[in-house]
Each structure stands twice: as C-alpha cells, then as structure tokens.
Amino acid sequence: MADQQYNPGRLLYGGDYNPEQWPREVWAEDIELMRSARINTVSIGIFSWAMLEPREGEYEAGWLDEIIDQLHDAGIGFFLATPTASPPPWFTRVHPDALPVRSDGTQLSHGSRDTYAISAPAYRAASRSIARFLAERYGHHPGLRGWHVHNEYGTIDYGPHAAVAFRRWLRAKYGTLDDLNTAWTTAFWSQRYSDWEDVLPPRATQYLHNPAQAVDFKRFNSDEMLAAFSEQKAEIEASGSHAPVTTNFMLPTWNHLEQWSWSAAQDAVSIDHYLDTDGPDGETHVAYGADLTRSWAHGPWLLMEQNATGIRMGDRTILKEPDRMIRNSLGYIARGSQSSLFFQWRASAGGSEFWHGALVPHAGGSSRAFDAVIELGGILEAISEVAEPPVDGRLIESDVAIVWDAEGWWSTETPHLPNDALSYSEEVRATHRAFWRSGVSVDFVRAGDDVSRYRLVIVPSMFAMSEDAAAWASAYVTSGGQLVVQFFSGVADLNQSVITGGYPGRLRELLGVRVEEIRPLHDGETVELSGALQGELWSERVHSEGAVPVAEYSAGTLAGMPAVTRNTVGAGTATYLSTRLTQQSRDAFYAALCDELGIAEVLPGASALGVEAVRRRGARGDYLFLLHHGTAPVTVSGAGDELISGTTIGPETDAFSLPPGSVAVIRESSREWTLEEEQVLHQT
C-alpha cells in the first residue's frame, strides 16, 4: 500500500460476524439490528475453517453463500477472511507435525486457536488451498469490501520445521558459516558452528541465549510469516479478485512483525487495538495505536477490531462506558482510520471468548450498550465525508516524528542488558504520551525515511543501529534538523555487538559525547537533574566532546556531570538524554522544546481543558475533531460546520457548547478557534 491510498468511499462500520455460532432465526434478527444501527460492513469467516472444510479437500460453503446473500440484500458489505489462524481438528490429526512447538520442546495440542507451525509444508499448502477456494468462489462478489488474510499473525514455533526454515533463512543472509560465526560472536562460550545442521532456533537452554541468534530468529519469524501471508495473497490475486488485501496487526504488548515491510506488502493496513487501562491513559493509547498505523500506511488505514464494552485488565474485564466507546471510535478516525470495526458483532453464548465485549451484548438489542451502537452509527454517517482523503494523501500535519523500529524492540528484549527493566515499547509510548499531553501531533518514521519536513525527530532507546541509520540521523541534523536521542541508542551494531571505545558508539560524533559508564538505578530510585528534571531506571557518566550541557546531574556520584547535552552540527542540533526522564519530566522537557522550536498545539489551550483536538485533512477541507475527556463543559468559538449536530459555528451564531464526554467534528472555515470552560452555577 506504500504508493496508494485506501479509500472505501465511506467510513466502514461493523465488525467480526460469526453467524455459524447461531441458528438461522438469529441471522434474521442480526440483519435487522445491523440495519437499525447503520452497520455497513462485517468481517466473516475468520475462524470458520472447520465449517468450510470439514474434511481434507472437501469444501462446504452453502451456509456462507446464504449469509452473504442476506447481507448483500440488506446493503451490508463484507471483508472475507481466510481462516488460517485456526486449523480444524482433523488437520492436526492428519498432520501432527504441523502443531507448534514451544521453546522448551513441548508440542502443543489442538484445543485453542493459533495451533499451527508457520513453516510446516502441510500447513502452508492447506492455507493456500482454502485461500484459493474462497477467492475463486467469492473474489468477484459485489459486496466484497476486501480480503482479511489470516488473523493476528504471531504464533512462534521452535520445532523441526522452524529449524529447517531458520537455517535456510540464515544461509541466504550470511552465505557461509564463517560469516555467521563472526556475526554471532560464537567464539564466546564455545558456540562456534562447523555444520549448518547444528544451528537451531533459540530453544530453552541452560542459561543465556546468544543475543544475535535470538534477534535473528525474530527477524526470521517476521519474514517467514510474511512469506505465508504473501502466498495467500498470491492465490487471491491469481483468481482475478481486485478487492484489497490486508491482515490485522496486533498491538501493543507483543510484536512479532516488522511492520514497515509488512505494510508495503499489503493493499490496506489494519490493526486490532485494545485498551490496556481504564484510566485516562487509555485515550493516549488510542492515539498511539492510531498514529503508528497511519504512519505505517502512509495514509488512511483500517481499525479491524476494538472492544465495544470492556477493557481487559489483568484478571478482570472493566466496563467501558458507552460515551467512551464513542470517543475512542472517533479518536481512531480523527487520526486516519477509515473504519470503526469491532470484535465482535454479537457476544458469544459459549466458547473460549464468551465474555468478550460485543456490539450486541448478552442483554441483546434492548440495552444501553446497543443504544450507543445506534448513536455511533448515526455519527459515522453524519461525518462520512471525512473518509475522502486529500489529494496529497497526508492526513495529519505533524512537525514531530518518532523513530519506530521493530528490531529496536527485539534488541531490547535481549536478556542481561544493563537494566532488563528497559522496555522499548514503553519508551516509545512514554515519548508519544508527552506530545499527546501537549496537544502536539506526531508521526512515526523509520531510519532512512525522508524527514526533511519535520522540525523535530526523536530516537527512543534504539540500542542496535546500522551505519546507514547513523548516517541518516547525521544528515538530518546537518541539514538543519533538531534531533533528540534517548539513552541506550547506537550502542551496538545489528548483530548486537557493542561498538567499543565509549557509548553511544554509532552516535558519539554526532552527539558530541562519550559515555564512560552506564549506571542503572534501582527500582523506585530516581536521580535529580538541574532544571527541575528527574530521571529513573538509568543514568550514565557522560563526558562532553563538543556538546554543551543542557542539564546536569545535581546529586550523588554523578553530581555536576552532564545529563542532557546539545551538540551543534551543521545547521542543526543533536540533543542527548542520558537518563530515562520520568513521565512528568518528559512532558515538561518536550513541551519546553516545542515552545523553543515554535511547534504549536493543534488547538491552543485544549489539552488544559481535557479536550483532545485533532485536525484531519480531507478532500473537502480540514476537519477539527474535539474529544472531550474532561469534566467541565467547554464553549467552542470559531468558524465552521459541526457535522454531527448540523450546527454552523461563526460570528453570527452562538458559541458551540461541548459537554464532558462528548465529541464534535467540525469542517473548518477558519483555523482561528478558542475554547473556554463554561461557568456553571450551582444552586444549594
């Protein structure tokens, strides 16, 4: 999708639909409820392999024909899935070698989903066959919105098939065992390989894995799954179907895919996204997932799944209030989604996820949850014009970019780092959160992208870095860019080998510093910096080699030594953070930097009032989304048309009132807006 914009012509609304779980009379009720809620799209067939192919090579699709006809007659389109995430029981009986093996050597049994070994020839052949069958049967159906290949790729197999495929991948990458031995530093612990057959996946072992082997295995798995996806996509295209093909990424707690390469291989980019907190940080999570996916897609994208009624936290599901469901849905769309799709349409009465949230809860259509579904359907129809992307495809105007690097994530998962509490994903998310709290729009980029339009680029804890990535960062700064590099970046090469002579290896010259020691902090320990900043988790003994101190350590062994530095290179500057700033300090640091660089909030003052303001560009104009997460009513003054209510805002009309928990979508006539908290009189 790298060079095209996915435009379904409308905002898609609906979700995963599993009619095979219900008798025919429920199907009729479903159709009526869908119509009442203005549902226009469902995803079908995701876990239907056992129904579609009850015996090897024997396909039964009459039930699918029937429901597709009913949906089409009702004006409801569909994404058709290839059901390969959940092989049927007969498959694992006939092909037991295609079951996944854990790192400890335990072969899993059938009884859940995702019971497949991605490299097993029988699994790959069966996946191609059912993709071909579905494509030939439904590839030209007028109701087909797109292809949903597989579901949430990510099952890792350590078995014999994985070993064979891993060795094949390594041969292609390194060519010779000598080169592999050099890259993996196998001179350590007598690990030198003399025969390819001795090379295995990083299975459970006595102590620490070889870090280069561990990261290469993650790279291999991303490539192997992409090959499996591409095989199914090729079968679909060979049928003559022109419907776009996607697969749903899963965020944010686990990551087995290199999303940039995967996104380029798809016709549309999609994610499943679930909140991981019921607190206010859930709203930052929506923005984080949406900004990431829009960046991977380089434009419009699809939200394939979210939870309508629940937030899973540890051992319980916390209720998601209806107004939050609506705000979250609009939050994704504000940041580029072309859809508001959910898992699932109707809550299952039995099965493994029968307490998962749904658009139609167990209580049925007579419920406040479904009332909110109807309300959201009306909102999405009212704002449907926002789905038309601008000519240049750039949906959000951002002056700030954060480097996203899946391999950076994998590298910091290597055990026995100076502080194993370091989490790449949390570091990226904390940085994104700081800009969200300041009301500043953010894109994500990868090293090597054209970042000339960004006034600020941030590299968050990118432990392993290539020479090309370091040169890219230097070129950005030299040409006038403002770069911030966070601690533990550029320390090693892509083989996880430390670049000696002082940290941060690859970036010493650019940053103008030499780090002599890494000094991890204890859990709960903090370190004070000048300028009222505070660090946690990490500290370093930093020596300036041209850089100017911006903040110093103000206490302890490092007192008086540089903590934050800035180096002028060419027309730009490179700033280095040698400690992990606490969230409060991170917020303050980046807010001050944005003020210094003239990077403005989307709507000045909105964040302080609890209002998230996002400006999405479109074919008919710019759209200001206002999502009120605060507690007091706010008046909105400016010029434009509020699409949900049909209200015109302007000099001749009263200011628009935005109650707490509500949303507004304004087609702007001007960008001059003011927000004020309403004065509420309380009577006693």
Buried (B, 14 or more C-beta within 10 A) or exposed (E): BEEBBBBBEBBBBBBBBBBBBBEEEBBEBBBEBBBEBBBBBBBBBBBBBBBBBEEBEEBEBEBBEEBBEBBBEBEBBBBBBBBBBBBBEBBBEEBEBBBBBBBEEEBBEBEEBBBBBBBBBBBBEBBBBBBBBBBBBBBEBEBBBBBBBBBBBBBBBBBBBBBBBBBBBBBEBBEEBEEBBBBBBBEEEEEBBEEEEEBBBBBEEEEEBBBBBBBBBBBBBBBBBBBBBBBBBBBBBEBEBEBBBBBBBBBBEEBBBBBBBBBBBBBBBBBBBBBBEBEEBBBBBBBBBBBBBBBBBBBBBBBBBBBBBBBBEEEEBBEBBBBBBBBBBBBBBBBBBBBBBBBBBBBBEEEEEEEBBBBBBBEEBEBEBBEBBBBBBEBBBBBBBBBBBBEEBBBBEBBBBBBBBBBBBBBBBBEEBBBEBBBBBBBBBBBBBBBBBBBBBBBBBBBEBEBEEBBBBBBBBBBBBBEEBBBBBBBBBBEEBBBBBBBBBBBBBBBBBEBEEBBBBBBBBBBBBBBEEBBBBEEEEBBBBBBEBBBBBBBBBBBBBEBBBBBBBBEEEBEEBBBBBBBEBBEBBBBBBBBBBBBEBBBBBBBEBBEEEEBBBBBEBBBEBBBBBBBBBBEEBBBBBBBBBBEEBBBBBBBBBBBBEEBBBBEEEEBBEBEBBBBBBBBBBEEEBEBEBEEEEEEE
